[in-house]
Amino acid sequence: MSDTTVTRSAVDRTRGFSTLQRARGWMSNPWGRPRFLVVITWAYMIWALVPVLIAIQFSFNDSRSRTVWHGFSTKWYWGDPVNSVWNDPALRTALSQSIKLAAADVVIATPIGVALALGLARWRGRGSGPSNFLMLFPLVTPEIVMGVSLLLLFTQLFTVVHTGTTAQILGHVTFSISYVVVIVRGRLFSIGREYEEAAADLGASPSVALFRILLPLLTPAIVASAAIVFAISIDDFVISQWLSNGADTTTVPMAIYSATRAAPLPSTNAIATVMVLITLASVVAGFLVWRMFTRGERGAGQSAIGDFAALDA
Amino acid sequence: MAGGEVKLIDLVKQFGDVTAVDGINLQMPAGEFFSMLGPSGCGKTTTLRMIAGFEQPTSGEILLDGEDMAYTPPHKRNVNTVFQSYALFPHLSVFDNVAFGLRRQRASKVEIKQRVGEALGMVQMADYGRRKPSQLSGGQQQRVALARALVLKPAVLLLDEPLGALDAKLRKALQIELKALQQQVGITFIYVTHDQEEALTMSDRIAVMNEGRVEQVAAPRDVYEEPSTTFVADFLGVSNLMAATAHGDSNGRCRVSVGDFDLFAGQGEVGTSGETKIVIRPERIHLESQDSTGENRIPGMVERVVYLGNANQVIVRLAHGEVVQALVQNTGQELHYSQGDPVRVNLPPEALRVLRDTGAAPVADAQAAAPV
């Protein structure tokens, strides 16, 4: 930033403007080109992204060091016979466990969430207000509280479940449903009741109206919420940790945490990079589907990114 | 097309404490173009939605060809709706939108193709079958919405302000088309609008509604020329409403006092006595030079002249303080009035109407009014 500012102000001085006058100009007309805001935005982006990029860089380091660069290598991904992501059984198990949990979470939470959203959006009467509000509860409850309560639930009350993969899936589903409900319900409100009424008017029974009209119109929201459920499930740490019952049910975030505390190797960075890529891929795929389906809708073009970004927690 | 007579009997709809429709009685004979006209919140749309089946009445009956269908779900009613925002299914092509209802009736592929083609042809959209609704202009979407509803050959077509979202010129063109279409298909059209011009140009009869009640049901000419309540007179077009004291009938005319002036009113409730309202349309007022004489003339002073293109609107303050608007047709000659000029305002008795002075009128005349 400083370089450009210096050259700009140098140019300005030759024209008879100082940086101060420039700033004053902006103050008097904030609707002009918002140069300062652009600078602040980029500064933040760099601040937020640089650590991630450094972590990714050292996953390709050709040595055991995570701080000193020794050249490019993919050995921490698959080359190293013992400690690479591919060959270290602990990391491999963690990766498959994380993907398993996220996939199961998507498959279970999405349909339930959609059904709940439909019910809550259409239900008028006593109790509909509070239940709509309570849907937000899992979103604001501290995860640690939820983790502890679920642990107590599965070890004291519903002992059939006990800890392990099933408990982890149930835990993830519990907090994921809210995201699906909030996203799908938002879309339901924005598309309104008129399409359903038009379908009924043209002779469609409620179930036909649901499957032929409503669900196709909800597709972008359903896909987006599935992508987000996948993303938040795969990087969940707290609930996975509380409901785990040993090495078999360790997830990637747990594996990274314990590795970092013990003897961190660039393979930790490698598996973190894999996580970043998986999360990114799921969110990008969700966004593309959202945009594809909402193309041509009134005002959807400009707000698609905003709508979608607003959903990601 | 046989059938299509709609009868509403003591129809009431309450939303919580709010009464949206407050005991409506209406009869729309088969094949009529019937409009419900009123300001927003007058209950016209709620009434339409009850006929369509989207709302259930709190009490009362909705008869379609003599059969009560107040509690029949919308998909089992032989009525179709054209929505205000068209509600074309965005994920389906124009063809599939129009075919949607036929597919629900399990029509054969050949029949669907033929009838959709006919319906799109009728609204001049035959070449647009493969497009998506988002690729059409507002006017085109409106036509498709019309085709989608008409393809099912309903007994009654319900239209909820279907031209509201279009620009003025297109709206005028579609008004004429819509009326022609109605005469062509011959089914009952029930049209909801807040635009008096739309209602006046297209309808066989108009129900003017206010606060959940029907104020007057009559042919367009009658609601405009012979408004029965102050609300109707005020809502339809610009009216000059004046408070007056009536002194009863004298030779078929009513003598009324406006301030210190005595006028004769030859229209409306000429037998009235006591406090009332009189009304006159701006185009029926004559402005004369200040030395003209004769009955029904009140001196006044020009306050403002507004050029409207086809006419000039002249706002005159009468001697007793009330303000009236006069409309002077543009005949090509320059108007010789300007601000501050003294004039004499001629309110011809045959144009001056005495009204029942009630905002909310009884609805008894709804049933009595004969179809045109």
Interface residues (C-beta under 8 A of the other chain):
Chain A: E194 Y195 E197 A198 A199 A200 D201 L202 G203 A204 S205 P206 V208 R212 I213 P216 L217 F293 G296 E297
Chain B: A52 G53 F54 P73 P74 H75 K76 V79 N80 T81 F83 S85 A87 L88 F89 P90 H91 F100 G101 R104 Q105 K132 S134 Q135 R148 A149 L152
